[in-house]
Amino acid sequence: MADPKGFLNHGREVARTRPVEERVKDWNEVYVPGSLLPIISKQASRCMDCGIPFCHNGCPLGNLIPEWNDYAYREDWSAASERLHATNNFPEFTGRLCPAPCESACVLGINQPAVTIKNVEVSIIDKAWDTGDVAPRIPERLSGKTVAVIGSGPAGLAAAQQLTRAGHTVAVYERADRVGGLLRYGIPEFKMEKRHINRRIEQMRAEGTRFRTGIEIGRDLKATDLRKRYDAVVIAAGATTARDLPVPGRELKGIHQAMEYLPLANKVQEGDYVTPPITAEGKHVVVIGGGDTGADCVGTAHRQGAASVTQLEIMPRPGEERNPGQPWPTFPMLYKVTSAHEEGGDRVYSVSTTHFEGDEDGNVQWLHLTEVEFVDGKLNQKPGTERKIPAQLVTLAMGFTGTDVENGVVSQFGLELDARGNIARDAEFATNVPGVYVAGDAGRGQSLIVWAIAEGRSAARGVDRFLTGASDLPAPIRPTDRSLMV
């Protein structure tokens, strides 16, 4: 490495965020523009010559982290961008949205704060866009083969770009009105501005990928007809069946799934609405679910002018240090304060919703809850802890249970499901139907953006081999790989 003592000479620094009172008044990204580059060379120098870079195994994409850290330290941005893109189609997405399991696996993290891998990554790619190092890679010749990709989230986009660059003619079908899947409508603007998606889509269009929006396969176009039109199909439709909360009062107005609430706020930013049909303005908001989607609801409610925001989590509050059951280099469950949590609101742990209470017009007004505890592995309510809190808007952010089997894709293709309700696939990401492949949450279940991109790249290799008999495309993972991620 260029500076073998970098980790001794420099402490960890991360991107600075804008003041809370400023950022809650707009929807721009929370970070101070330009605050990373002045510190990135020093931060990249903290990457150790550790011999075995466990960060590689912590990242499902197998990112060449020590290599691009070294180039970033030397400020050779072009070389750093080349190494970054060697394993990741969309580092500007992962650099903003990934929870960074690579940092949990960093060798320096054994007894010091880990290298700021995620911040280095996003600095490299943002610099690459500014300097013109990100350009379309148009295939030298076409194969004459056609591929349909169902879904334009990170898995679908990664598969489509890889297959287009391999010379195949690729069309991406998206049921929403714009390309991007959950990147477009599930991730708030303050976490990732949509201009990052737009310029990637333009790059892909220049390479030859075609996009068909507003078409839901299984409803607007039969899956069997799609199979007849194309030589291969990649299903990357996500795990869109949201987990519900079947308690008394669930039918009251004002209780919504997170993916009913969040997209409307994004549509305001796209210019589709002046005011979203579902808004937190002036309301007492309760978010059920303590994960990242719940935090997205919290940050959105703040910007819409909520009277109060309370986030509920059924599990106990995680610790701030690793517990013995999650040793380095595994990905630990730690107490995390996101930018949305910095902006206010209450977080309540170890509670369960018992029922909702509404007014005479059928609008939710109160949420009744009770404290819970785990005893011998079973979740029990604690007597005498029942109480109610005001709730005029409730969002359910409790995760997803599997792919949508009601839209016709599963039945029309004749696909088999695994024990968890996901679309079953083999080591090549192929389903039981010849020529039909699956990548991302549709086959894996709800997971991280890095897993989605890795699966999209791996599925693309399987499709390429199916179409041509061989493939030079990389395959970061197999469906059975668990890496160090839980």
N, C-alpha and C positions, 0 to 999 in steps of 0.2 A: 504494500500500500504506500501511497505517496507520503503519508505522515503517520508513521508507526506509533507516535505518541499522542495522536490527536485526541483519543479518548481520555488521556490524562490531563491534557491542557485545556479542554473545553467541556463545559457542562451542557446539558440538554436545553435547547431553546426550541419553542414551537411557534407557529404562526400567531400573530397578534390579532385579536378580534376587536371590532369597532365597539365603542361604548354602547351599553345596553340602551340608554335613553335615545341614542341616535338610530340604532339598527331596527328597533321595533317599530319605527315609523316608516320603514320601507321594506322592500322584498329583495334587496340586493344581498349577495353573499356576505356573511357575517365578518369575513376576514378583512383586515386593512390591506387595501391594494398595494402591491409592491413591497410588502413587509418581509417577504421570505428571502428574496435574492441576496440582500446584504449579509444574511447569516448562514446561507446554505452551504457555502464552501467550508466553513468551520464545522458545521453540523455533519456534513458528509465525511469530514476527516475523522470523525469519531468511530467510523466503521473500522473494526479491528481486523488484523490479519489473523483470523481465528482458526485457520486450518480447515475446520469443518463448519461451513456457514449454515447453521440450523435454520436461518431465515428462509433458505430455499425450500426446506421441507414445511415450514410454517405457512408458506404461500402456495395455494393450490395451482397457481399459474407457473410456479417454478421460476419466478423472476430472478434475473441475474443481479441481485442487489449489490454485492460487493463491487462488481464491475462498474455499474453506473454510479455508485457512490464515489468511486475513484475518479471517474471522468468528471463528475460534478465538482469534486474537490479541486481538480485542475482547471475547472471552468471550460472544459471541452464539451460544450453543450451538444454539438452535432453528434459526436461519438456516444455521448450519454443517451441521446434520443434513439440512436440506432440500437443500442443494447436494450433499452426499455421496450421498444417495439418488437424486439425479437421474440418476446414471450407474451405480450399484452397488446391487444388491438386498441384498447381505450384507456390509457393510463390517466387521462384527465377525469374519467369517471371514478375509477378505483381510488385515485389520489384524494378525492373529495369524500367518497362515500364508504369506502371499505373500513371495517373496524381494525384493520392492521394486525392480523394474526402473525405476520412476519416480525413485528416488533415484540410480541410476546415470546417469540422463539429466538430473539437476538441473544447472542452469547454474552454481550456486554450487559444484558438485562439480568444476568445471574446475581450481580451484586451492585449494579449501578443503573440509573435510568437508561433505557434502551436508546439506540440510534433513532433519530427522527426520520425513519424510512419513508413514511407516508408524505411528509412535507418535502423531502428531497424529490420524491417521485413527481409530485404535482408541479414543483418548480421546474424540473427538466422539461416536462411536456408543455407547460405554458410558455417557456422560453422557446421551445421548438416551433410552436405555432407563430410566435412573434417574429422569428428569424426565417420562416419559410422552410424549415426542415421537415414539415409534415406535408407531403405531396401525394397525389393519387398514384397508386401502383397498378398500372394498366397491364393486363396479361398480354404476353407476346403473341399468343395464338389462342383461338377458341377450340374447345373440345367437341362442340356440337351437342353436348348434353345439357339438359335443363333441370333445374332444381327449384322447388317451391319451399319457402320457409314460412311457417305459421307462427307469427309473433315477432314483434320488433323490439323486445327488451334486450338486455345485454347478451343473453345466450343466442337469440336469433340474429342479432346484428353481427356478433363474432362469427357465427357459422356462415352467414351470408358473405361477409367480407373475405373470409378464407376461401370459400368455394368460388367466388368471383375471381379472386387472384389466381386460382388454379385453372382458370379458363372456362369455367362452366357459366351458363346463362342462368342467373338467379333472380327470382322474384320474391319479395317479402310481402306477405299479407298481414295487415294489421286491422283489427276490428274498430279501433278508435279512429278519430278523424285526423290524427297526427301520428307520426312515427316516434317511437321511443318507449312504448310500454310503460312500466312503472317508473322508468327514468323520467318520462315526460309528465305523467300525471300522478305518480305516487310520491315523488321526492319534491319537497317544497323548493321554491326558487331560492330561498335564503341558504339552502344547503348546496345547491348546484344550479346556477343560472342556465337556462335552456339554450343559450347561444352555444354552449359546449356540445350539445347534441346536434344542433343545426349544422355546424361546420363539419362534423363527422359524416352526417348524412350527405352533405354536398360532396365530400371526398368520395364516399361510396358510390354516389350517382356518377361521378366522373370516371370511376373505375368500371362502371357498367352494371351495378346492382340496380334493379328496378323495384319500386315500392308501390304497393296497392293498398291504400287506406280505405276505411269505411266498409271493409268486407270481412264478415265473420264466417270462417270456414265451419261448415256443419249447418249453417242457417242460410246465409246469403249465397253460399256456394257449397254444394255437397262435397264431402271429403272424397267420395269415390270418383266424382268428376275431376277433382284436382289431381288425383292419382293417375287418371288417364292422360291428363295434359302434360305431366312432367315425368321425367325419368326417375326422379327421387324426390322425397318429401322429408323435411326436417320439422318436427313439432317442437316448438319452443314457446308454448302458450302460457307458461307459468303455472303456479299453484294458486288458482283464483277463488277457490271455495273458502270463504272466510269463516272462522270459528265464531259461532253465535253464543248468546247468553240466554238460555231458556228459563227465565225466572218470571214470576208474576209482574205484569206491567210492561213487559217487553214491547207490547203493541202500541204503547203511547207514542204520540208524535214528539219528535225531538231526539229520538234515539237512533243513531245511525252507525253503520259500519265505517271504519276509518277511510276505506276506499270509496265510500260515497261522499265523504266530507272533503278529503284532501284534493281530489281532482278538480273540484269546483273552484277552490282557491287558485289553483294553477291556471284554470281557464280564464280567470279574471286577468292574470298576467299576460295571457295570450291575446286579450282583447275581446273575448267572447261575451263577457259580462261586465257590467259596471259594478254591480253588487252580486255576490254569489247567492244562489237560492238557499243555501244553508250557511249561516254566518253565526259567529260567536259574539258579535257586537252587543255589549250591554248585558250579556247573560253569564250566569254561573255555569261554568263548563266542568264536566267530569270526564276524564279520559281513563278508560279501563284497559289496563295493559301497560307494563313497565318497560317495554322494549323500545327500539329505535322508531318504530311507527308511532307509538304513543308519544314519544318526544316530538315527532314531527307535528302531531296534533296540538301539542302544548305550544310550540313555537308559532303555529298558524293562528291559534286562538289569541295569543298575545298581540299579534299584528292586526287582528280584526277588532281589537278593543274589548276583550272579555272583561266582565266585572270581576271574576275570579277564575282560577284554573286549579283543579285538583287532579292529580294522577294517582290511580289506585293500582296496587300490585299484590297478587295473592301470595307470592313468595316472600320470605324474609329478606330484609335488606342485606345485600352482599357486603362482604368486608372490603377494606381498602388495600389489603395485602392478600397474597395467594394463601389459600388454605392447603393443608397437607395433601388433600385429595386431588389437587390441581397443580402439581409441581412444574417448574420449568422443564422443558420448553412447551408444555401444553398451553392451550388458550384458556385463561382463567376467567371465571365469572367475578368481576370486581364492581364495586360501586362506581358508577360513571356519572359525571356531571357534564351534560352536553351544553351547547350554546343556548338551547331552548330553556334548559333548567336554570342557567345563569340569569335568565330574563324574568324569573319570578315563578310564582305558583307553589303549591304544596305537593309533596310526594308522601304517600301513605302506604306502608308495607304491611304484609301479613293480614290482609282484610279480604273479605269476600262479599259480593253483592247478594243480598237476599231477595229484594224486590224493589220495584219502582212505584212511586206514588204520583198521580197527576191531578190536574184541576178538572173542573166540570166540563171543559172543552176538549179534554183528552190530551192535553199537553203535559209532558213530564215536568215535575216541579221538585221532587225529592228523590234521593237515592238512599235506600236503607242498606246498611252494611253491618257486618260483625267481624270481630277479630278472629283469626284462625291460627292454628299451630299444627305442626307435624308431630305425631306421636306414633312411634313404631312404624314409620313409613306411611301412616294414614293421616289425611287432613281432617282435623276436627275443629268445630266451632267452639269458641270460648264463651261459656255462659256469662250473661251479665254485661257483655261488651257491645250489645246492639245499640246503634245510633243512626241518625239520618243526617244527610248533608244536602244543601241546596243544589239542584241540578236542573237547569233549563235547557241544556244541550249536553248530550252524552255521546261520546264516540267509543266504539268498541274496537280496540287495537290488540286483539288477543291471538293474532297469527292466522295461519291458513292450514286447512286440513288436507288439501290435495287438489288435483286438477279438476276442472269442471267437466263432469261426465254428461251433463245435461245438454250441452250445445251440439252434440251429434258427432264430434270428431272420434271419440272412442268407439261408439257403436257403428258408425258408418265405415270406419276403417277396419273394424273387427279387432281392436287392440286388446291385448291382455294387460291386466293390472297386477301389481305386486301386492304383498301383504299389507302394505301401508296405504294402498289406494292410488299409488302413482303408476304411470305407464311403465310397464316392464321393458327392460332392454338388456342386451348382452354386452360383452366386452368391447364391441365395436359401436355401441350405442344404437344398435339396430333393434327394432321391435320384432314381434312375431310375424309382421307383415313384410314381405320382401320389398326393399326399396324405401321403407318408411323408418325414419330414425327419430330419436327424441333426445333433447338436451335441456339442461337447466332445471328449474323447479318442477316442470311437468313430469320429469322422470325421477328427480332427486327428492322432491319435496321442498318446502320453504327453506331457503338457504341464503348465502351471501353472494354479493355481486361478483366476487372473485371466482367463486365456484361456477357461477353462470357463464362467465367468459371462458373459463377453462373447459367447461363441458361443451360450449359451442365450438371451440377450436378442436376438441377431440372428436366430436360428432362429425365435423367437417372432414376430418381425415377418414373416418369410416365411410362416409358418403363417397369421397373421392376414390377410395379403393373399390367400392362397389361399382362405380361407373367406369373406371379405367383399368382395374386389376392391380393397381399399385398407387402409392401416394408418397409425395415428398413433404406433405404438410405435417407439422409437428402435432403430437398428441400429448398434452401435459398430463392427463390423468386417464384412469379407467373408472367405470362406474363403481367398482368395489373399493377404490382408493379412499381412505379416510384421512390420510395425511396426519397432521397433529391437531387438526381442527375437530371440535366436538359438534 
